[in-house]
């Protein structure tokens, strides 16, 4: 069995090969073949996934980075009182990550939006998408995941909203 260091060493290779996506597709395919999934009632849920970039990498887009003299490898930085936003700043190590927070009063972190489409009969995850954390990611991911579902009949999402899928 692989241990954590083996996964860490092979992380890029595993992500590029889409092994997790293929595993999910195989599990969902088996569940559908056995009639264990609903084709009409779904829930979409999203959460923030913390990026593999530190807050110190979130720097002004147009400003040249000057390394403080204390430690060039891990400089001391004080962000208090400084206004930073996704429009004016970006991560130098992960430019696609966005600063986001789960709610008012919570700290912002460099993040992505992880989204799941769950069928309601047995609670099986049938699709997953990761988008930039931009405030609309959960809605956008819901539409993308619903369009990938087989069939053309109307489906319910959540408690009250009915959406129809385009023909595949």
C-alpha positions as CSV (number, residue, x, y, z in Angstrom):
1,X,0.0,0.0,0.0
2,X,1.2,3.5,-0.8
3,X,2.0,5.8,2.1
4,X,1.7,9.6,2.2
5,X,5.2,10.2,0.8
6,X,4.5,8.0,-2.2
7,X,1.3,10.0,-3.0
8,X,3.2,13.3,-2.5
9,X,6.0,12.2,-4.9
10,X,3.4,11.1,-7.5
11,X,0.8,13.8,-7.0
12,X,1.4,15.6,-10.4
13,X,1.4,12.3,-12.3
14,X,-1.9,11.2,-10.6
15,X,-3.6,14.5,-11.2
16,X,-2.5,14.6,-14.9
17,X,-3.7,11.1,-15.5
18,X,-7.2,11.9,-14.1
19,X,-7.2,8.8,-12.0
20,X,-9.7,10.1,-9.5
21,X,-12.1,11.2,-12.3
22,X,-11.9,7.8,-13.9
23,X,-12.5,6.0,-10.5
24,X,-15.6,8.2,-9.9
25,X,-16.9,7.4,-13.4
26,X,-16.5,3.7,-12.9
27,X,-18.3,3.8,-9.5
28,X,-21.2,5.8,-10.9
29,X,-21.4,3.6,-13.9
30,X,-21.7,0.5,-11.8
31,X,-24.3,2.1,-9.5
32,X,-26.4,3.2,-12.6
33,X,-26.2,-0.3,-14.1
34,X,-27.6,-1.8,-10.9
35,X,-30.4,0.8,-10.7
36,X,-29.0,2.4,-7.6
37,X,-29.1,6.0,-8.7
38,X,-31.9,8.5,-9.3
39,X,-32.0,10.2,-12.7
40,X,-34.2,13.1,-11.7
41,X,-33.4,14.4,-8.2
42,X,-30.1,16.0,-7.4
43,X,-28.3,18.3,-4.9
44,X,-25.4,20.5,-5.7
45,X,-23.0,21.3,-2.9
46,X,-19.8,23.4,-3.0
47,X,-17.0,24.2,-0.6
48,X,-13.7,26.1,-0.7
49,X,-10.6,24.0,-1.3
50,X,-7.5,25.7,0.1
51,X,-4.9,26.2,-2.7
52,X,-1.3,25.0,-2.3
53,X,0.0,28.6,-2.1
54,X,0.7,30.7,0.9
55,X,-0.7,34.1,1.7
56,X,2.7,35.6,1.2
57,X,2.6,34.7,-2.4
58,X,-0.5,36.9,-2.9
59,X,1.2,40.1,-4.2
60,X,0.3,43.1,-6.3
61,X,0.0,42.2,-10.0
62,X,1.9,45.2,-11.3
63,X,4.4,45.7,-8.4
64,X,7.9,44.3,-8.6
65,X,8.4,42.1,-5.6
66,X,11.2,43.3,-3.3
67,X,12.3,40.7,-0.9
68,X,12.8,42.1,2.7
69,X,16.3,41.6,3.9
70,X,15.4,39.5,7.0
71,X,15.1,36.1,5.1
72,X,15.0,35.9,1.4
73,X,13.5,32.4,1.4
74,X,10.6,33.2,3.8
75,X,10.4,37.0,4.4
76,X,8.4,38.5,7.2
77,X,5.4,40.4,5.8
78,X,2.8,42.4,7.5
79,X,-0.5,42.8,5.6
80,X,-2.4,44.7,8.3
81,X,-4.2,47.8,6.9
82,X,-3.3,46.8,3.3
83,X,-6.2,46.5,0.9
84,X,-5.8,43.4,-1.3
85,X,-8.3,42.0,-3.8
86,X,-8.4,39.5,-6.6
87,X,-8.5,42.4,-9.1
88,X,-5.3,44.0,-7.9
89,X,-3.3,41.0,-6.5
90,X,-2.5,37.4,-7.5
91,X,-0.6,34.5,-6.1
92,X,2.9,34.4,-7.6
93,X,3.0,30.6,-7.1
94,X,-0.6,29.7,-8.1
95,X,-2.0,32.5,-10.3
96,X,-5.4,30.7,-10.8
97,X,-6.1,30.6,-7.0
98,X,-8.4,33.3,-5.7
99,X,-8.8,34.8,-2.2
100,X,-12.1,33.7,-0.8
101,X,-13.8,33.1,2.5
102,X,-16.6,30.9,3.7
103,X,-18.6,33.8,5.3
104,X,-18.6,37.2,7.0
105,X,-16.0,37.4,9.7
106,X,-14.0,34.5,8.4
107,X,-10.5,34.8,7.1
108,X,-9.8,34.8,3.4
109,X,-7.5,32.1,2.0
110,X,-6.2,31.4,-1.5
111,X,-8.8,28.9,-2.7
112,X,-10.7,27.0,-5.4
113,X,-14.3,26.1,-5.4
114,X,-14.9,22.3,-5.1
115,X,-18.4,21.3,-6.3
116,X,-20.3,18.0,-6.1
117,X,-23.5,16.8,-7.8
118,X,-25.2,14.3,-5.6
119,X,-28.2,12.1,-6.5
120,X,-30.8,12.2,-3.8
121,X,-32.0,8.6,-3.6
122,X,-28.8,7.1,-2.1
123,X,-26.6,10.2,-1.7
124,X,-24.1,9.0,-4.3
125,X,-21.8,11.7,-5.8
126,X,-22.3,11.5,-9.6
127,X,-20.1,14.4,-10.7
128,X,-17.4,16.7,-9.4
129,X,-15.9,20.0,-10.7
130,X,-13.3,22.4,-9.4
131,X,-13.7,26.1,-10.5
132,X,-12.0,29.3,-9.5
133,X,-13.6,30.7,-6.3
134,X,-15.3,33.7,-7.9
135,X,-18.7,33.9,-6.1
136,X,-20.5,32.2,-9.0
137,X,-18.6,29.0,-9.1
138,X,-21.2,26.7,-7.4
139,X,-24.0,27.9,-9.8
140,X,-21.7,27.6,-12.9
141,X,-20.5,24.2,-11.8
142,X,-24.1,23.0,-11.3
143,X,-24.9,23.8,-14.9
144,X,-21.8,22.2,-16.2
145,X,-22.4,19.0,-14.2
146,X,-26.1,18.8,-15.1
147,X,-25.4,19.1,-18.8
148,X,-23.1,16.1,-18.6
149,X,-25.9,13.9,-17.2
150,X,-27.3,11.4,-19.7
151,X,-30.8,11.8,-21.0
152,X,-33.0,14.8,-21.7
153,X,-35.8,14.7,-19.1
154,X,-36.3,17.5,-16.6
155,X,-34.5,17.2,-13.2
156,X,-34.9,18.8,-9.9
157,X,-32.0,20.4,-8.1
158,X,-32.2,21.1,-4.5
159,X,-35.8,21.5,-3.2
160,X,-37.6,23.9,-5.5
161,X,-35.7,24.5,-8.7
162,X,-36.4,22.5,-11.9
163,X,-33.9,22.6,-14.7
164,X,-34.0,20.8,-18.0
165,X,-30.9,19.4,-19.7
166,X,-29.8,19.9,-23.3
167,X,-29.7,16.9,-25.5
168,X,-26.2,15.3,-25.3
